[in-house]
Amino acid sequence: MASASSEEWEVVDEKQLYLELQGVVDFPAETPVDRFDFINADSQKPLFKIGDFVYAGRYEDTVGSHMAFRIENCPAATADTAPRRKLHFAGKTDKVLKMAPACIRQKNKEDQSSCGS
């Protein structure tokens, strides 16, 4: 399988938002992108899947803006000083997607027929 270069892709509609995962304290930044999946991202109640975990959420406007930065580690000047970090502006947004853990189960025909009776 050949990997596609970035020149083969065109960004049609890019949105930046702040994703708040309830119950997640320390999310590893090195998690591969292929472990993420958005379901119905443009709906009022989107779902977000990370590996085997599913989160349901809602969009909210923020007060002010959320800003994102990439961290670059710089070499330390000497062995006695702590490593320095340089911040690079990555983007900003006025939307937040608040997500909470969700339990997903398959629909039954019996469940559908019993609704509304």
N, C-alpha and C positions, 0 to 999 in steps of 0.2 A: 504494500500500500504506500503510494507516494505521498509525501506531505505537501500541502498546498502552501505556496508562498503568500505573503501578505499582499502582494501586488495583484493576486487573482481575486481578491475580495473587495467589495465596495460596501461602505457603511451607508445603509439606507435611512435608518432612524435610530439615533443613539440617545439613550436616556441615562442620566446618572441619578442614583438615589442612594440614600443611606439605609442600610439593611440592619434592623435591630432584631436579634434572635433572643427571645425570652428563654432563660434557663441555660444559656451558653455563656460560660465565664471566660474561657480562654480558647478561642477558635484558632487552630493552627493555620497560619498564613500560607504554608507550603502545600495546602490541600490541592490536589490536581483539579483543574477546571472540569474534566470529564466526570467528576463525582457530583457536580451540581446540575440541577434541572429545574427550570421554572415551568409551571403548569398554569395556563390561563393568566399569564402575566399582565395582560391588559384588562382583566376583569376587576370587579370591585373586591373580590375575595381570592387573590392569587394563592397558589401553593408553591412551596419551595422544597425541593428534595435534596438532601445531602447524604449520599450513600444510602443507608437504610432508614434514615430519619426524615420525617415529613413535617413541615411547618405550614400553618395557615395564617394568613395575615390580612392587613388592610392598609391602605395608603392614607397618610396624613400630611398636611402642610406643616412646615416647621415655622417657628418664630426665629427669624434670622436665617442664616445659611449654615449648612454643614459643609466643611471643607475637608478634602482628603489630600494626604501627602504620602509620597513614597520615601522610604528611609534608605539612605546610602551610607554604608559604613566607610569611614575614611581611615587610613592607616594612622596609628598613634605616632606622635612626634618622638617619644622616647618610650622605653620599656616601663618607666615609672608612671606614665599618664594613662588614663583610661582611654579606650578607643573613642574617637569622635564620630559623630553622625551628622550627615547633611540631609536636610529636608528638601524635597522637590515637590512643588505644587502639582497635584494630579487632577483636581477638579473641584467643583462645588455644586450643591443642589439645595433646593428648597422643598424637597419631598423626602419623607421617611416611610419605609415599609416596615411596619411592626409585625413581627411574626411570633407565633406561639406554637408549641408542639401540638400536633394533630394526630388523631387516630383515624386511619382510613380503613374501610372495610368494603368488600364487594357487595353491590346491590343484589338483592334476591327478587325474583318475580313475586314471591309471596309478600315481601315488604312493600312493593309498588302497588299490589292489588289491595292491600289493607289500608293504604293511605286514602283518606277522604271518605271512608265508609263508617 
